[in-house]
Amino acid sequence: MSEANGSTASGRTSGSATKEQVQMIIVGAGFAGLACAIEATLKGHHVILLEKFPELKVLGDIISFGANAGRIFMRWGLHDQFWTICTHLRQFHLHTWRGDLIDNTPIKPTEDGIHHYNGHRGELHKILMDHAIGMGIDLRFGQQVTEYWETDDAAGVVANGERLTADVVIGADGVHSKAREKVLGYFDKPRPSGYAVYRAWFTAKGSGIDEDPLSSYLVKDGDAFYGWIGKDVHFLTSSSKGGKDVSWVITHKDEADIEESWQFPGKMEDVLKIVDGWDPRCAAILSKAPSCVDWKLVYRDPLPTWLSRKSRIALIGDAAHPFLPTSAQGASQAIEDGVTLAVNLKLAGKKNVQLALQAFEKMRYGRVRGAQLTGEFNRDRWHNADADAAKKDPDSVRWKDEEWIMNHDAEQWAFKHYEEVTKDLRENGYKLPELEDDDKATERVLEAREEYLARVI
């Protein structure tokens, strides 16, 4: 889809494009971009997927996909590959900071047999990327996108100096998105969350975790999942691959005034200070990690819109709506984004792509915001819980998978509701999305909307 002849940057072609196909450029080959590319290809669209890194690297630590993403992965035939490397959990054992057991929460598939997938971010990402490449998707590494543009009839980017043209451009370029600035017309400054996270993933063998009675239970009988909660702190740890690997995350208050999220190597002595005086099992597990990452969390209020002015550029995933880790839904909602968008474009066809993108935002904005708020809710009830009260009332702190989130089928929902959503758009026109009146972010979002509208006018 270069303006010259539709060839790739290296000169080779990838598939054949027809006038009926929607031509898509997707920027960013993370989970959101890959999901959108895979589902779009399955729906008959022609995709160029641009990734800034020169090659795939297996990076990161634990990531969670709920059943709402799991049903999509299973539909794509990826269950066996995912399940082999994922954590096979039976229960979540939640404790007070002193070590008193609060609850053992069962973990099981949904009633219709849909699985959750919790595993190493890099390993799961590689499976998804290999699947996309195997489908013949035109995936280009080492692509530096320096410009986004759109007209009434087309949209595109400039990548490595080459001007590429399509019907739509999808910005899936993550929390540090350049596409977001194009959509909004200004730099959207994040706000501190007030929290930071130390994270680690390591091999159990040789770490001593299986030899210490204060930590061996985590790996000796297959996979396990444990948590401890205290004032403004929660610590989660699990094993995977039959107890071969261990991961942990510890979230704590952080007053640093930072303007963007970042991560650096952490200091284990700082980690251990957080759990000083806690159940000794916590320090025993934490200290077995050879290293950790210090991840400062910032948060973004809901954007005034996910669409460019001419509705030919859309944001998805973290570029549109970053999540707090306590939602355990950021990656899953990114998958939903990609699938919904692909369905809408199929139903709209090439001549109505702007309507498809507007319907996508209308379908997704409120649902995503609701899922985001679960992260704030989970964090606050854990960090403000009274240990004795939690023991008496485990339900007050029990992890709950919301049925309205987990039972959602993004593909089928889009097929079912596309006509009614687009009918409303045709009759009443496009309007910027709105939050509920009682949403704590409403006032800030209205201010952002005013800035956005001032730049549009």
Secondary structure as UniProt FT lines:
FT   TURN            3..5
FT   TURN            9..10
FT   TURN            19..20
FT   STRAND          23..27
FT   HELIX           31..42
FT   TURN            43..44
FT   STRAND          46..50
FT   STRAND          62..65
FT   HELIX           67..75
FT   TURN            76..77
FT   HELIX           79..85
FT   STRAND          91..96
FT   TURN            97..98
FT   STRAND          101..106
FT   TURN            111..112
FT   STRAND          117..120
FT   HELIX           121..134
FT   TURN            135..136
FT   STRAND          138..140
FT   STRAND          145..150
FT   STRAND          155..159
FT   TURN            160..161
FT   STRAND          162..166
FT   STRAND          168..171
FT   TURN            175..176
FT   HELIX           179..184
FT   STRAND          191..203
FT   TURN            205..211
FT   TURN            213..215
FT   HELIX           216..218
FT   TURN            219..221
FT   STRAND          225..230
FT   TURN            231..232
FT   STRAND          233..240
FT   TURN            241..244
FT   STRAND          245..253
FT   STRAND          262..265
FT   HELIX           268..274
FT   TURN            275..277
FT   HELIX           280..286
FT   TURN            287..288
FT   STRAND          293..299
FT   TURN            309..310
FT   STRAND          313..315
FT   HELIX           317..319
FT   HELIX           325..327
FT   HELIX           330..348
FT   HELIX           350..352
FT   HELIX           353..383
FT   HELIX           387..392
FT   HELIX           394..396
FT   HELIX           403..406
FT   HELIX           410..428
FT   TURN            437..438
FT   TURN            440..441
FT   HELIX           442..456
//
